[in-house]
Structures are given as structure tokens and as C-alpha cells.
């Protein structure tokens, strides 16, 4: 189990030894863990990197960029960009991907952290007929990876880092099996079921991509319970609002902050050169604990994802 000091040192050691300017794309990078990972990426490289944040909140992205110092090497130009995208819609993901394909020669790090969890039984259905929670936690991630693979391949073929990370919920213990007759949860939707199933889908997704793209690293990682705005929003419910200061104080004391979490996320991501990885909140490799690998199920989930996201 790495200490926080070890995790941070690994990041700075990597950043001080790279011979190129890495490109990092952060989908969901305006808040929470994604935001903290973008900031850590900047720190590790001394600003010698190209950061692209994908999300809906330009003001939030600009506030992140404002905190980033100029590169320590004054001959290097600061490269920071925001691209607006509402990941609820597959058509938006395709359009954003076209922009990235035209803009970039390659992508070294693709970080997917946009998403929310809810136990409420409202499908929050998008105009494309998909359950909102499944879209942010799974379908949007599958489609972004699919669309941006050419840029990941370019990085790998050039001998550079080529790593994809889905920040969600790799677990040591299996909770429930996927419902192969209702992968989109259109027949029977429950909030808790969508939250858990999407974790399983991410395992199948990342393993299948790793098999199809053996020169790229695909990591599914659990961030732990992190003190982010998403946690704070739980207390916006009218019943909890009077107690929100107490709840927030408890969160500040007991939960890990996003910055420390980001250090562990990077520790895990940088550790895997190529292949499929499942990791815990400290970046430790879980192997196949809690995950039943199945070529048949992977293919079923893959075919379903291809159809469901082709909108």
C-alpha cells in the first residue's frame, strides 16, 4: 500500500523524466476528482503538457487554468483548452471527438470521470431515450474511447504513453451479475441497480478494449469516497438542509480530499504500461478480484454498447 508521499513522488519522478509534451484529455474535468487530476498533471510536468478539459462549465475550467502556473521552462507555451460537451447526448460526444481528432496529433492520457450515482428510481431519461445515470457512468465513456482510439493509437505507435482511465468503482467483491436481457434497464429500472450495473459494465468495457488494443493501458479504478461537490449536493435535499453544516464538517474530517485522491489515481495509472487493470482507491492492483471475466458476456455488452451509443 503506497503512502501519499510515495504516490506523489511517483508522479513527480515521471514528470521530471519524460522526453515529450504529454497530452491529457479530462472528461468531467471541471469538478471533483477529474479537476484534481488535471491540476496534478500540470504540477507533475511543471506545466510542460497540453491539457484539454471536456465539460459543460467553461467558467469552472477557466478557474482551474487560472491556478496553473506558467511552465518552469519559459520557452514552452502554456497549452490549456476547454471544449464544451454535454455528455448526456451521444451526438455531442461524436461532435466533440471530431473536434479532438482534428485538433490533436495524439492523446497520451484519457481520463473519464464525468458521472453521478443515485439510488432514486427516476430514469432521468435523455432525449435519446437512455437512462441518464447509465449514460454518464458508462455509455458516454464507451463512446468517447471508441471515437478517440485513433489518437491513442498514434501515441502508442510513437512510443509514448497511451493510457485510458475510467474513474468509477472497481471492487474486490462481486455484488450482482449483469442482466443480459435488459442491459439498458428499460424493462425494470432501479437507481441502485443502475449504479451497480454500470460498475460491472466498466469492467467488461475496459477488458475488451485492452484485448482489442493490446498496446494501450486501460484502467478501471475506484476513487474511494471523496469529498467533492457531488457529496455536498446530497445535503441539498430539503430534509437534510438544516443539518448540512454538520454533515459537511464530518465529510471534511472523514473523507479523502480530491487532491490526495488524484495523487493515488495517477499512481495507479502510471504504473500500468499496457493491458487491463483494475485498481482500488490507493492505486493498488486488484487483479480479477470481484470480477468474473467472460468472453461471451464481454461480446454481448460490446455489441449492445455499439448499438446503444450509435445515435
ABEGO torsion letter per residue (X at the ends): XBBAAAAAAAAAAAAAABABBBBBBBBGAABEAAAAAAAAAAAAAGGBBBBBBBBABAAAAAAAAAABBBBABAABBBBBBBBBBBAABAAAAAAAAAAAAAABABBABBBBABEBBBABABAGBBAAGBBAAAAAAAAAAAAAAAAAAAAAAAAAAAGBBBBBBBBBABBABBABBBBAABAAGAABBBAAAAAAAAAAAAAAAAAAAAAABAABBBBBBBAEBBBBAAAAAAAABAAAAAAAAAAAAAAAAABBBAAAAAAAAAAAAAABABEBBBBBAAGBBAEABGBBBBAAAAAAAAAAAAAAABX
